[in-house]
Structure formats: C-alpha cells, structure tokens
C-alpha cells in the first residue's frame, strides 16, 4: 500500500531541515466513550503520568510506572533524536536465529541526564535468550547486555557507555536478539511483534525523556518509540535500502519515523466518532533552506500500510482522507508549510 508522492516530493524534501512531517488520516472509530478524552498538556516540566494512562486497555500501550515521571525536553536538549528499528533476521555462526534491531540517536553533546534506553519487547520476550543476546557498542567490538528491569518485564541498555562520545555524533548500534535454542522465525508464527523503547536517566529509570517543546502535546509518541518485527506482512522488506552517502549533501544526519492513533482530536467537531492515525517523519541535516538531494534528485518518503485500513478511512466533505503538514523541530507549523490534501484516488491499492 503506497501513497502516490511524486507531486509531493518538493514539499516533503523541505521537511528534512530539522522539521517534522505529519500526515493525518481520519478513520471511523468504533464505540467511543461518551466522556471526552484529554491529552496530557501542561507547561510544567515533570509529569507523574499521562491522565489518560489508566483508561488504556490495549496491551500495546505501555503504561508509565508508578515511580516514573515524564520529563518534557525542548529543542535545546543534547539528545536531539532517538529511535529503534527492526532490521531483519539472520542465522549466526552458532546456528542460532537472531533478530536484529538498531538503536539510533543524534546528539549535539554528551547528555548529563539520559544514559539508558528502556525496552519493552511485549509478546516477543518469551522467545528471547537474553543470556546470548547483546548490543554492539560504538567501537564495533564491545558487547553490552540488556539488563532485566521491572521484574524482568522490561530491559535496560546502558547507552551512555555503548554510544561513547556523543558530542555532535550520530550513532547506530546493532541490537542482536538471539532466539532460544532450536527456534526459527517460523516458530514465532505468522504475526507481527511490537517492540517499544523509552530513553531514561539511569538504572532506576525514574525519569522518561519526552520530546515536547514548549506547550506542545505530550502524546504517546513523544516519549515512546516503536518498531514492528514484521513476520506477517514483511513491510520491512518492501524496499531496498540505499548505500552509504559520503558527501556533504547527505539527505539527513539522522532520522526517525512513528505512527500513532489519537481519539477525538480537538481539530474535528465530530468528537464522538472520529480519530486520526498520525504518522510522522523527522529528519535532521546540515545546510540552509535548500532542498536536500541524493545524486542530484529530490528526496521523499513512501508510507506503506495494509490495504485493509482503507475501508476504515472516512472521507471529508471534499473527499479528503489524509493530508500532509510541515512542522518545525519545536512542533509548531513551519512558514514553508503547504497543507497538501490526499484523496482515496491518490492511494495505490
């Protein structure tokens, strides 16, 4: 499933100048509660937990611990971007099946607070041999453990040590999850597994990094990064990855992608029967206002999703089912933004 983006390339390429590109898709929502839902909005720096947290029944939502608090960070924080991605599976030299994730970050300086990455492997946890699993450090040789946390329901990685010097650096660290003896990916079933990550302060993980500059909304995605170990739809293998870019015109220094569902968004009057699926691409690069290129060509991104989703998309009065928008790194609308509408006819399915 792909959105036709040829006519969007120029606008989308501008989104890579330390900005966020947001695509909102209004779907029909089933059985909403009559009482209004509220986002966690505040100008305070610290939060105990989002006020809707206790209402969440979907187990893909990872609750904030009783002793944890969200810390709102701004564009001036040394840790500028972080993400986790599934990168495929392979058989190692010992004949064991390994699922490869990548921890990614872009930092302006060494952080005085953010030294740990906390992982929730969800249903995948039961298949992982943590005694054999490891993370490869920045030097390409040192191995780091995923230490048990919260009664072994979660795992901590010491990114302070694993990343090394973080001054104006981007890091991509392989996370090798070794499956238990005798297991292959086929034994995990024809399904996708959600892996989630949060950046925390240390071994007690009491503070959680939430990228929400100013008074922007502290949505779930502001403090939780998610990837899918896609064994069912194979979305991760639909596109061939490009080679290394070695010139000064690199498309991005680092980037991340997220997707989330928001019920009863404020911008829609029909608050009892509407929601949005918001996807966001953020990239950071050097340079001025010119559009970044790769090999002389403007760059863009392709959004892929299951064709079954189309039947849930609700058309607005003019037939629009989605639109793109351009935000600055402080999550305010860019002066270069062009809100481009996408109609159902623009989707290849």
C-alpha positions as CSV (number, residue, x, y, z in Angstrom):
1,X,0.0,0.0,0.0
2,X,1.6,3.3,-1.1
3,X,0.6,6.9,-1.3
4,X,1.4,8.4,-4.6
5,X,4.0,11.0,-3.6
6,X,5.5,12.2,-6.9
7,X,3.8,15.6,-6.7
8,X,4.7,15.9,-3.0
9,X,8.5,15.4,-3.4
10,X,9.4,19.1,-3.3
11,X,7.4,19.9,-0.2
12,X,8.5,16.7,1.6
13,X,12.1,17.3,0.9
14,X,11.9,20.6,2.8
15,X,10.7,18.6,5.8
16,X,14.2,17.3,6.3
17,X,15.6,20.6,7.5
18,X,15.3,19.7,11.2
19,X,11.5,19.5,10.9
20,X,8.7,17.0,11.3
21,X,6.4,15.9,8.5
22,X,3.0,14.9,9.8
23,X,0.4,13.0,7.8
24,X,-3.1,12.8,9.5
25,X,-5.6,10.2,8.4
26,X,-9.2,10.5,9.8
27,X,-10.7,7.0,10.2
28,X,-14.1,5.9,11.6
29,X,-13.8,4.9,15.2
30,X,-15.8,2.2,16.9
31,X,-17.7,2.7,20.2
32,X,-16.2,5.8,21.8
33,X,-16.8,6.6,25.4
34,X,-19.3,9.5,26.0
35,X,-16.9,11.4,28.3
36,X,-14.3,13.5,26.5
37,X,-10.7,12.2,26.2
38,X,-7.9,14.7,27.1
39,X,-4.3,14.9,26.1
40,X,-1.5,15.4,28.6
41,X,-1.0,19.1,28.1
42,X,0.9,21.3,30.5
43,X,3.7,23.9,30.7
44,X,5.2,22.0,33.7
45,X,8.5,20.2,33.2
46,X,7.6,17.0,35.1
47,X,4.6,14.7,34.9
48,X,3.7,11.7,37.0
49,X,1.9,10.0,34.2
50,X,-0.5,11.0,31.3
51,X,-4.0,11.5,32.7
52,X,-5.5,9.0,30.1
53,X,-3.0,6.3,31.0
54,X,-5.3,4.3,33.3
55,X,-8.0,4.2,30.6
56,X,-5.9,2.3,28.1
57,X,-6.9,-1.3,27.7
58,X,-4.9,-2.0,24.5
59,X,-1.9,-4.0,25.7
60,X,0.2,-2.4,23.0
61,X,0.1,0.7,25.2
62,X,3.0,0.5,27.7
63,X,2.0,2.2,31.0
64,X,4.2,4.6,32.9
65,X,5.5,3.0,36.1
66,X,4.2,4.3,39.5
67,X,7.7,5.7,40.3
68,X,8.3,7.1,36.9
69,X,7.7,10.6,35.6
70,X,7.8,12.2,32.2
71,X,10.3,15.0,31.6
72,X,9.5,17.5,28.9
73,X,12.6,18.3,26.9
74,X,13.0,21.1,24.3
75,X,15.0,21.6,21.2
76,X,18.0,22.6,23.3
77,X,18.4,19.1,24.9
78,X,21.7,17.5,23.9
79,X,19.9,14.3,22.8
80,X,18.2,15.6,19.7
81,X,16.7,12.4,18.2
82,X,16.4,8.7,19.1
83,X,14.7,5.7,17.6
84,X,14.6,1.9,17.4
85,X,14.1,0.0,14.1
86,X,13.8,-3.7,13.2
87,X,16.4,-4.6,10.6
88,X,15.7,-8.2,9.8
89,X,16.8,-11.7,10.9
90,X,19.8,-13.9,10.3
91,X,21.5,-17.2,11.5
92,X,24.7,-16.6,13.5
93,X,27.9,-18.6,13.5
94,X,26.5,-20.9,16.2
95,X,23.4,-21.7,14.1
96,X,21.1,-19.6,16.3
97,X,18.4,-17.3,14.9
98,X,19.0,-13.7,15.6
99,X,16.5,-10.7,15.2
100,X,18.4,-7.5,14.5
101,X,17.2,-4.2,15.8
102,X,19.1,-0.9,15.5
103,X,19.3,1.8,18.2
104,X,19.7,5.2,16.6
105,X,20.4,8.6,18.1
106,X,21.7,12.0,17.1
107,X,23.2,14.1,19.9
108,X,24.7,17.6,20.0
109,X,26.7,16.9,23.2
110,X,27.0,14.3,25.9
111,X,23.9,14.3,28.0
112,X,24.0,14.8,31.7
113,X,20.7,13.0,32.2
114,X,19.9,10.5,29.5
115,X,22.1,7.4,29.9
116,X,19.7,4.4,29.5
117,X,17.3,3.0,26.9
118,X,14.4,1.0,28.3
119,X,12.9,-1.7,26.1
120,X,9.6,-3.5,26.2
121,X,9.6,-6.5,23.9
122,X,6.0,-7.4,24.5
123,X,5.0,-10.9,23.3
124,X,8.4,-11.3,21.7
125,X,10.0,-11.5,25.2
126,X,9.1,-15.2,25.7
127,X,11.2,-16.3,22.7
128,X,14.4,-14.3,23.5
129,X,17.5,-15.9,25.1
130,X,18.9,-12.9,27.0
131,X,22.0,-14.7,28.1
132,X,23.1,-14.9,24.5
133,X,21.6,-11.6,23.3
134,X,23.8,-8.4,23.2
135,X,24.2,-4.9,21.8
136,X,27.3,-4.0,19.8
137,X,28.9,-0.7,21.1
138,X,30.2,2.2,19.0
139,X,33.7,0.6,18.8
140,X,32.2,-2.3,16.9
141,X,33.6,-4.9,19.3
142,X,32.4,-4.3,22.9
143,X,29.2,-6.1,23.8
144,X,26.6,-4.7,26.2
145,X,23.8,-6.7,28.0
146,X,20.1,-6.0,28.1
147,X,19.7,-6.0,31.9
148,X,16.4,-7.0,33.4
149,X,14.1,-4.3,34.9
150,X,10.7,-4.1,36.4
151,X,10.5,-7.8,37.5
152,X,12.1,-8.8,34.2
153,X,9.2,-7.4,32.1
154,X,11.5,-4.8,30.6
155,X,15.2,-4.5,29.7
156,X,17.7,-1.7,30.2
157,X,20.6,-0.8,27.9
158,X,23.5,1.5,29.1
159,X,23.6,3.8,26.1
160,X,25.9,6.2,28.0
161,X,28.7,3.6,27.7
162,X,27.6,1.9,24.4
163,X,27.5,5.1,22.4
164,X,30.8,6.6,23.6
165,X,31.4,10.2,22.8
166,X,28.1,11.9,21.9
167,X,29.4,15.3,21.0
168,X,27.8,16.2,17.7
169,X,27.5,12.5,16.9
170,X,25.0,10.1,15.3
171,X,25.1,6.5,16.5
172,X,23.5,3.3,15.1
173,X,24.0,0.4,17.4
174,X,23.0,-3.2,16.4
175,X,20.8,-5.0,19.0
176,X,21.1,-8.7,18.4
177,X,18.2,-10.6,20.0
178,X,19.1,-14.3,19.9
179,X,16.1,-16.7,19.9
180,X,16.0,-19.6,22.4
181,X,17.7,-22.8,21.3
182,X,16.1,-24.5,18.4
183,X,13.7,-21.7,17.5
184,X,13.4,-20.2,14.0
185,X,11.4,-17.2,12.9
186,X,8.7,-19.6,11.5
187,X,8.2,-20.8,15.1
188,X,7.1,-17.4,16.2
189,X,4.0,-17.6,13.9
190,X,2.6,-15.5,11.1
191,X,2.3,-12.3,13.0
192,X,4.0,-9.0,13.8
193,X,5.6,-8.2,17.2
194,X,5.7,-4.7,18.7
195,X,8.9,-3.5,20.3
196,X,8.9,-0.2,22.3
197,X,11.7,1.9,23.7
198,X,12.0,4.9,26.1
199,X,15.0,6.9,27.0
200,X,15.6,7.2,30.8
201,X,18.0,8.7,33.2
202,X,19.7,5.7,34.8
203,X,19.3,2.3,36.4
204,X,16.3,3.4,38.4
205,X,14.6,4.7,35.2
206,X,12.6,7.2,37.1
207,X,12.8,10.0,34.5
208,X,11.5,9.4,31.0
209,X,12.5,11.6,28.0
210,X,9.6,13.2,26.3
211,X,10.2,15.4,23.3
212,X,7.5,18.0,23.6
213,X,9.0,21.5,23.2
214,X,7.1,24.5,24.7
215,X,3.4,23.6,25.3
216,X,3.1,21.0,22.5
217,X,1.1,17.9,23.3
218,X,2.9,15.1,25.2
219,X,1.5,12.4,23.0
220,X,2.4,8.8,23.5
221,X,4.9,9.1,20.6
222,X,6.7,12.0,22.4
223,X,8.2,9.5,24.9
224,X,7.8,6.1,23.3
225,X,9.5,4.9,20.1
226,X,8.0,1.8,18.4
227,X,9.1,-0.7,15.7
228,X,7.4,-3.8,14.4
229,X,9.2,-7.1,14.0
230,X,7.1,-7.9,10.9
231,X,6.9,-11.6,10.4
232,X,3.5,-11.4,8.9
233,X,3.2,-8.6,6.4
234,X,7.0,-8.2,5.7
235,X,6.6,-4.5,5.5
236,X,10.3,-4.0,6.5
237,X,11.5,-5.8,3.3
238,X,9.4,-4.0,0.7
239,X,12.1,-1.5,-0.1
240,X,15.8,-2.0,-0.8
241,X,18.0,0.2,1.5
242,X,20.3,2.7,-0.2
243,X,24.1,2.8,0.1
244,X,26.2,5.0,2.3
245,X,26.2,8.7,1.4
246,X,29.7,10.1,1.8
247,X,29.4,13.7,0.5
248,X,28.4,16.8,2.4
249,X,24.9,16.7,0.7
250,X,23.7,13.8,2.9
251,X,19.9,13.7,2.9
252,X,19.8,13.5,6.7
253,X,22.2,13.3,9.6
254,X,19.7,11.1,11.4
255,X,16.0,10.4,11.2
256,X,13.1,8.6,12.8
257,X,9.5,7.6,11.9
258,X,6.5,7.0,14.1
259,X,2.8,6.3,13.8
260,X,0.0,6.6,16.4
261,X,-3.7,6.7,16.9
262,X,-5.4,9.7,18.5
263,X,-9.1,9.5,19.6
264,X,-11.3,12.6,19.5
265,X,-8.8,15.2,18.1
266,X,-9.6,18.8,19.0
267,X,-9.4,20.0,15.4
268,X,-12.5,17.9,14.4
269,X,-16.0,19.0,15.6
270,X,-17.3,15.4,15.4
271,X,-15.6,14.5,18.7
272,X,-17.8,11.4,19.4
273,X,-17.0,9.4,16.2
274,X,-13.7,10.5,14.8
275,X,-10.0,9.8,15.3
276,X,-6.8,10.2,13.4
277,X,-3.9,8.0,12.6
278,X,-0.9,10.3,12.6
279,X,2.4,9.3,11.1
280,X,5.4,11.5,11.5
281,X,8.8,11.6,9.7
282,X,11.6,13.6,11.3
283,X,15.0,14.2,9.8
284,X,17.9,16.4,10.7
285,X,20.5,17.7,8.2
286,X,23.1,20.5,7.9
287,X,22.7,23.4,5.5
288,X,20.2,26.2,4.8
289,X,16.8,26.3,3.2
290,X,17.6,24.5,0.0
291,X,16.0,21.1,-0.6
292,X,18.4,18.2,0.1
293,X,19.2,15.9,-2.8
294,X,20.6,12.4,-3.3
295,X,22.5,12.0,-6.6
296,X,21.0,15.3,-7.8
297,X,17.5,14.0,-7.2
298,X,15.0,15.4,-4.7
299,X,14.2,13.1,-1.8
300,X,10.9,11.9,-0.5
301,X,9.5,9.1,1.7
302,X,7.0,6.3,1.0
303,X,4.3,5.4,3.5
304,X,3.2,1.8,3.4
305,X,0.2,0.2,5.2
306,X,-2.2,-2.7,5.0
307,X,-4.9,-2.4,2.3
308,X,-7.5,-3.4,4.9
309,X,-7.1,0.0,6.5
310,X,-8.6,1.8,3.5
311,X,-12.1,0.6,4.4
312,X,-11.9,2.5,7.7
313,X,-10.9,5.8,6.2
314,X,-13.6,8.5,6.5
315,X,-13.8,11.0,3.6
316,X,-14.3,14.6,4.5
317,X,-16.8,16.8,2.6
318,X,-14.4,17.4,-0.3
319,X,-13.3,13.7,-0.5
320,X,-10.0,14.2,1.5
321,X,-8.9,11.2,3.6
322,X,-5.5,12.5,4.6
323,X,-3.2,15.5,4.4
324,X,0.5,16.3,4.9
325,X,1.8,19.1,7.1
326,X,5.2,20.6,7.8
327,X,6.3,21.4,11.4
328,X,9.5,22.9,12.8
329,X,11.6,21.0,15.3
330,X,9.6,22.8,18.1
331,X,6.5,21.2,16.6
332,X,5.0,24.5,15.5
333,X,3.8,24.9,11.9
334,X,6.6,25.9,9.5
335,X,6.3,29.1,7.5
336,X,7.2,26.9,4.5
337,X,4.3,24.5,5.1
338,X,1.8,23.6,2.4
339,X,-1.0,21.5,3.7
340,X,-1.5,19.1,0.8
341,X,-4.7,17.0,0.8
342,X,-4.7,13.3,-0.2
343,X,-7.8,11.7,-1.6
344,X,-8.6,8.0,-1.8
345,X,-7.9,8.0,-5.5
346,X,-4.3,9.0,-4.6
347,X,-3.7,5.7,-2.8
348,X,-2.4,2.7,-4.7
349,X,-4.3,-0.4,-3.5
